[in-house]
Amino acid sequence: MSIYIFQLPLQITKISYLQWHAHEMLYGFTMAVIAGFLLTAVKNWTGIQTLHGLSLLVLFTLWLLARILFLFGTHFIFIAAVFDILFMLFLTSSVAYPIIRVRQWKQIGIMAKLALLAVTNGFFYLGVADILEQGVYWSIYAGLFIIIGLILTIGRRVIPFFIEAGVGYPIKVFNSKWIDASSLLLYLAFFVVEIFIGDRQLSSFIAMGLFIVTSVRLIGWHTRGIWKKPLLWSLFTSFIFIDLGFLLIALSEFIDSLNMLSVHSFSFGGIGLATLSMMARVSLGHTGRNVQNPPQAMTFSFLALIMGSIVRVIFPLIDANHYLIWIILSQVLWITAFLIFVITYLPMLVRPRIDGQLG
């Protein structure tokens, strides 16, 4: 906001302000959330302690140093690159070690996505250094769609379980191996075509297939009880925005401006809401609290982020003449949503678990 709206001076060369922003939202903000989630989840999956104490502090320090250096634009970008790549490699190896040790090969897809994110982050710096011509582009868009793929994979595992356990009445949501297989194959095809081939017509066609398959999945997961549970409807809505992103890409063959709006449907609505929802839920569980009883303030946090997503993605379709206003309003709503989360959860996270167990 300070740069885009208030024209805060920032020394950036070889890349655009938008590319700088995209990199930090993907490999700065989102990677921090992914790191926290996977280090917690892998411990639960494998029974092996992941990074904690001093080793976790080292990982965080690598991440933080890279982020601080990016605040100076691109002036220290190659020093930032060292810390950033070390962070990614340390995280990837820390997640891979327990999975490989217990031979839990069903997690190989998640491990592979994390390794690919380390590679695509490297592409960014190779692009800035003029070593890889398409490096910056590949890094941003491949990174975006790998993260969406990660959310789709994890969401397929946890959202049906959360719904069945959380609505308060017996329900078996609909899942289909046909939908799983179709979604995977279509997404792989979409990824290759969208990032490396660049055939807009073919990409739009595949995206329409993904929109249909994801819509069928959401219909199968839907039950009225989710709308009474903020931790359920927030996650469900994040998938709606991802689904909308596929639809906007499908229609971008006819309206070019929809392509950029699809990016923000995926990122603002999809990634933003999914990460906020999962942080809200996981933080309760790992501080010894009831995941079925989130703080009431989080309802307002989720609603602020949903409104921000609507303002950022839908309002420009209705009135493009006030595009700058929609950006400002969506940024304010984003900050508000995460500020509510920080104020609400910080007291929980800085204290020991209420049940006395190791957090």
ZAKOLMAR-818527 format. One line per 10 residues: number of its first residue (from 1); their letters; for each residue x, y, z of C-alpha. Coordinates in steps of 0.02 Angstrom, whole numbers. Layout:
<sites>
NUM) A) X/Y/Z ~ ...
</sites>
This chain:
<sites>
1) MSIYIFQLPL) 0/0/0 ~ 140/122/45 ~ 222/97/-125 ~ 69/79/-237 ~ -41/212/-157 ~ 76/333/-69 ~ 222/315/-191 ~ 349/270/-57 ~ 520/274/-145 ~ 596/102/-163
11) QITKISYLQW) 749/58/-266 ~ 696/-79/-386 ~ 788/-124/-545 ~ 773/-267/-670 ~ 602/-316/-602 ~ 440/-219/-585 ~ 355/-166/-423 ~ 219/-294/-459 ~ 348/-434/-476 ~ 431/-380/-313
21) HAHEMLYGFT) 260/-382/-228 ~ 211/-551/-303 ~ 374/-633/-249 ~ 358/-575/-69 ~ 175/-624/-55 ~ 213/-799/-122 ~ 387/-839/-56 ~ 380/-724/95 ~ 205/-724/170 ~ 136/-887/101
31) MAVIAGFLLT) 295/-989/126 ~ 297/-940/309 ~ 120/-1009/328 ~ 166/-1167/231 ~ 320/-1192/340 ~ 220/-1179/500 ~ 84/-1295/437 ~ 199/-1430/369 ~ 318/-1433/517 ~ 167/-1461/628
41) AVKNWTGIQT) 76/-1582/512 ~ 228/-1690/472 ~ 259/-1717/658 ~ 79/-1779/675 ~ 90/-1886/517 ~ 256/-1970/557 ~ 270/-1961/747 ~ 445/-1886/727 ~ 486/-1718/806 ~ 515/-1585/674
51) LHGLSLLVLF) 612/-1424/697 ~ 594/-1342/867 ~ 696/-1237/985 ~ 861/-1173/914 ~ 842/-1259/745 ~ 671/-1178/720 ~ 745/-1010/769 ~ 879/-1033/635 ~ 746/-1070/504 ~ 646/-917/556
61) TLWLLARILF) 802/-807/555 ~ 844/-858/376 ~ 668/-814/322 ~ 668/-649/418 ~ 836/-589/351 ~ 778/-615/172 ~ 618/-519/207 ~ 710/-374/289 ~ 830/-360/143 ~ 683/-356/21
71) LFGTHFIFIA) 620/-200/111 ~ 766/-112/26 ~ 697/-157/-145 ~ 825/-247/-253 ~ 977/-158/-180 ~ 1027/-313/-78 ~ 930/-441/-179 ~ 1073/-564/-205 ~ 1116/-563/-20 ~ 931/-592/12
81) AVFDILFMLF) 938/-734/-114 ~ 1067/-827/-8 ~ 959/-821/148 ~ 800/-857/51 ~ 868/-1011/-38 ~ 947/-1075/123 ~ 778/-1056/208 ~ 692/-1155/70 ~ 823/-1293/70 ~ 823/-1307/260
91) LTSSVAYPII) 633/-1315/263 ~ 623/-1443/123 ~ 752/-1558/202 ~ 670/-1540/373 ~ 502/-1594/301 ~ 575/-1731/192 ~ 682/-1815/326 ~ 541/-1883/439 ~ 434/-1930/289 ~ 574/-2031/210
101) RVRQWKQIGI) 629/-2104/377 ~ 460/-2184/410 ~ 433/-2219/223 ~ 268/-2126/220 ~ 264/-2120/31 ~ 86/-2055/24 ~ 158/-1886/74 ~ 278/-1885/-75 ~ 165/-1768/-174 ~ 169/-1636/-39
111) MAKLALLAVT) 357/-1656/-18 ~ 380/-1640/-207 ~ 278/-1479/-212 ~ 385/-1404/-75 ~ 544/-1452/-169 ~ 473/-1374/-328 ~ 440/-1213/-234 ~ 623/-1209/-185 ~ 669/-1229/-369 ~ 548/-1097/-431
121) NGFFYLGVAD) 608/-974/-299 ~ 782/-1001/-368 ~ 715/-962/-542 ~ 669/-788/-480 ~ 847/-744/-432 ~ 917/-823/-590 ~ 798/-713/-688 ~ 852/-556/-595 ~ 1033/-603/-630 ~ 993/-620/-818
131) ILEQGVYWSI) 1044/-803/-814 ~ 870/-873/-847 ~ 771/-768/-970 ~ 598/-821/-909 ~ 654/-848/-729 ~ 552/-711/-646 ~ 393/-755/-742 ~ 412/-941/-710 ~ 448/-911/-526 ~ 294/-805/-495
141) YAGLFIIIGL) 165/-901/-595 ~ 233/-1075/-563 ~ 248/-1032/-379 ~ 68/-970/-375 ~ -1/-1128/-456 ~ 108/-1247/-354 ~ 38/-1166/-197 ~ -140/-1181/-264 ~ -101/-1363/-303 ~ -40/-1386/-125
151) ILTIGRRVIP) -201/-1309/-55 ~ -306/-1421/-168 ~ -210/-1575/-110 ~ -218/-1536/76 ~ -395/-1470/62 ~ -454/-1633/-17 ~ -385/-1725/134 ~ -443/-1614/277 ~ -599/-1518/226 ~ -714/-1671/211
161) FFIEAGVGYP) -652/-1731/381 ~ -675/-1558/458 ~ -852/-1548/390 ~ -904/-1722/447 ~ -830/-1692/621 ~ -885/-1513/640 ~ -1064/-1486/582 ~ -1139/-1570/735 ~ -1244/-1703/648 ~ -1206/-1867/555
171) IKVFNSKWID) -1153/-1830/377 ~ -1046/-1916/246 ~ -991/-1791/115 ~ -976/-1848/-65 ~ -803/-1888/-132 ~ -762/-1978/-292 ~ -603/-2058/-357 ~ -658/-2000/-528 ~ -658/-1820/-469 ~ -489/-1844/-384
181) ASSLLLYLAF) -411/-1918/-541 ~ -490/-1790/-658 ~ -436/-1645/-548 ~ -257/-1707/-539 ~ -237/-1740/-725 ~ -322/-1577/-776 ~ -217/-1477/-654 ~ -54/-1552/-715 ~ -104/-1513/-894 ~ -158/-1338/-846
191) FVVEIFIGDR) 6/-1305/-755 ~ 114/-1357/-903 ~ 10/-1263/-1032 ~ -13/-1105/-929 ~ 169/-1088/-874 ~ 277/-1163/-1010 ~ 175/-1174/-1171 ~ 73/-1015/-1156 ~ -70/-1070/-1268 ~ -210/-957/-1205
201) QLSSFIAMGL) -349/-1050/-1294 ~ -295/-1222/-1232 ~ -263/-1155/-1057 ~ -438/-1079/-1051 ~ -515/-1243/-1109 ~ -426/-1343/-973 ~ -470/-1211/-843 ~ -654/-1232/-887 ~ -634/-1418/-854 ~ -556/-1379/-685
211) FIVTSVRLIG) -698/-1259/-645 ~ -826/-1395/-680 ~ -733/-1530/-580 ~ -701/-1415/-432 ~ -883/-1356/-434 ~ -942/-1537/-427 ~ -824/-1568/-282 ~ -889/-1416/-187 ~ -1069/-1470/-216 ~ -1026/-1641/-146
221) WHTRGIWKKP) -946/-1564/8 ~ -1087/-1443/42 ~ -1206/-1464/187 ~ -1306/-1326/270 ~ -1218/-1349/437 ~ -1054/-1275/375 ~ -1131/-1100/373 ~ -1150/-1106/562 ~ -964/-1142/587 ~ -841/-1001/541
231) LLWSLFTSFI) -693/-1121/529 ~ -791/-1223/401 ~ -871/-1089/293 ~ -709/-992/284 ~ -615/-1142/214 ~ -758/-1187/99 ~ -763/-1007/33 ~ -576/-1011/-2 ~ -610/-1155/-122 ~ -751/-1055/-202
241) FIDLGFLLIA) -626/-917/-243 ~ -504/-1045/-314 ~ -647/-1114/-420 ~ -689/-936/-475 ~ -507/-915/-526 ~ -522/-1062/-645 ~ -682/-987/-718 ~ -600/-817/-745 ~ -453/-898/-835 ~ -575/-996/-943
251) LSEFIDSLNM) -664/-834/-990 ~ -502/-736/-1014 ~ -496/-806/-1190 ~ -635/-682/-1227 ~ -596/-543/-1101 ~ -409/-518/-1077 ~ -424/-417/-915 ~ -497/-567/-825 ~ -326/-650/-820 ~ -258/-529/-688
261) LSVHSFSFGG) -420/-540/-589 ~ -402/-729/-589 ~ -230/-710/-509 ~ -308/-615/-364 ~ -453/-736/-349 ~ -323/-873/-325 ~ -209/-772/-212 ~ -316/-649/-113 ~ -471/-756/-97 ~ -400/-931/-114
271) IGLATLSMMA) -229/-926/-31 ~ -270/-784/88 ~ -430/-859/157 ~ -362/-1037/162 ~ -207/-985/259 ~ -305/-876/381 ~ -433/-1016/411 ~ -301/-1150/438 ~ -197/-1038/553 ~ -352/-1001/656
281) RVSLGHTGRN) -394/-1186/672 ~ -220/-1258/696 ~ -175/-1125/825 ~ -323/-1180/931 ~ -279/-1364/921 ~ -95/-1340/959 ~ -124/-1228/1108 ~ -239/-1358/1186 ~ -402/-1270/1144 ~ -564/-1331/1067
291) VQNPPQAMTF) -558/-1315/876 ~ -748/-1316/873 ~ -754/-1155/974 ~ -650/-1018/890 ~ -646/-841/958 ~ -796/-739/898 ~ -679/-606/830 ~ -623/-725/693 ~ -795/-715/613 ~ -760/-531/579
301) SFLALIMGSI) -584/-574/520 ~ -649/-701/393 ~ -787/-583/336 ~ -662/-441/311 ~ -552/-552/202 ~ -701/-615/102 ~ -759/-437/73 ~ -583/-389/23 ~ -581/-531/-103 ~ -747/-476/-176
311) VRVIFPLIDA) -688/-296/-188 ~ -523/-349/-270 ~ -596/-474/-393 ~ -780/-436/-423 ~ -793/-247/-406 ~ -672/-211/-552 ~ -788/-316/-661 ~ -933/-205/-613 ~ -843/-37/-615 ~ -667/-29/-685
321) NHYLIWIILS) -664/161/-676 ~ -633/156/-488 ~ -499/22/-495 ~ -380/117/-380 ~ -516/134/-248 ~ -551/-53/-255 ~ -366/-90/-230 ~ -354/28/-81 ~ -512/-42/-1 ~ -458/-222/-27
331) QVLWITAFLI) -288/-186/51 ~ -370/-107/203 ~ -483/-258/222 ~ -335/-378/205 ~ -239/-285/341 ~ -394/-279/451 ~ -424/-466/436 ~ -247/-516/483 ~ -235/-383/618 ~ -388/-458/703
341) FVITYLPMLV) -303/-628/694 ~ -141/-563/771 ~ -230/-470/912 ~ -341/-621/949 ~ -212/-760/939 ~ -50/-680/998 ~ -93/-702/1183 ~ -124/-888/1150 ~ 33/-914/1049 ~ 157/-830/1167
351) RPRIDGQLG) 100/-933/1318 ~ 120/-1120/1354 ~ -19/-1238/1303 ~ -164/-1234/1424 ~ -159/-1425/1439 ~ 25/-1426/1487 ~ 82/-1526/1335 ~ 222/-1479/1216 ~ 156/-1358/1084
</sites>
